[in-house]
Amino acid sequence: MSRWPPLTCAEVKRALKTLGFAPTPGRGTSHEQWERRDPQQLYKVTVDCPKAPFSLDLIDSMAKQAGTTRKGLYRAVDKRRKWHWLW
C-alpha cells in the first residue's frame, strides 16, 4: 500500500484554492481548468473529477502543472493535519 492516500476531487480543489488558483469559466466538458498568474508565469491545472479518487500519477501531474510537488499539494489539503505522518 502506498504511503500517499488518494485524493478526492473536493480535496484537490481545496488545495488549488489554498495555493492561489481560481477556476476558469466552464466549457461544457468534465475537465475543469484552474489558473494562477504569477508575474513571470501562468500556471494551468486540469482537474477531471469523474476520475476521482485520483491516482498518484494524476496527483503528480496536477502538482507539476501547479508548479509544486506532491508533498506541497498534500500540505495544501491537510489543514487539519489528518496526514501529519506524511511529513
N, C-alpha and C positions, 0 to 999 in steps of 0.2 A: 504494500500500500504506500502511496506517495505521502510525503511529509506535507505537501500543499493540498488543502481541501479544494474541491471545485467551487467556483463562484457562480452565483445566480445572476440573472440579468439585473435585478434591482441592486445587488451589491456592486456590480461593475458600474452602473450608472451613478451610484452614490460616490464611488471612488473617483470617477471622472469629474463629478461636480466639485468634490473636495480639491482636486488638482487644478481647478480653474477652467474646466471645459464647459461649453454650453451646447445644447442640441441645435442642429440646423433644421430649418423647416423640412417637413417630410415630403417625399416624392412618390408615395404610393407603393413602396416596397417594404419588405420586412427588415431591411438593413437600415439602421439609424446611424447618422453621421454626427459626431461630436467634434467641435473645433475649439482650439485655443490659439490665440495670436500672441506671439512674443515679438519684441522689436525686430528680431532678425529672422524669425521662422514662424511658419504656420504649421500647427500640428492638427492632423485629422485622424480620428479613430472611428472605425466601423464596428458597430455592435449589432449582431444578428441574434435577437432574443429567442427565436424558435430553436436555436442550437443550445440553449442553456439547459442544464448547468454546463459551463464551459470547461473544456479540457485544458490541460497545461499548455498544449501547443497554441490554442486560441488565446489563452491568457498572455502567453509570451508575445504573441503577435500584437495584441492590443496594447501591451505595455511598451513595446518598441515603437508603435505608432504614436503613443502618448509621450515619447521621449523619456521614459523612466524604465525601471527594471520590474521584474515580477515582484520582488520584495517591496518596492515602492508602491506598486498597485495594491498589494495586500495591506500595507500600512495605512494607505488612504481609506480603505474599507473599515479597518479594525479600530474604530474609535473607542469601543467598549472593552478592548483588549481580550476579545474572545479567543484569538490565536496568539496569545503572548508567547507561547512556546516556540513560535516560528523564528523569533529573534531573541 
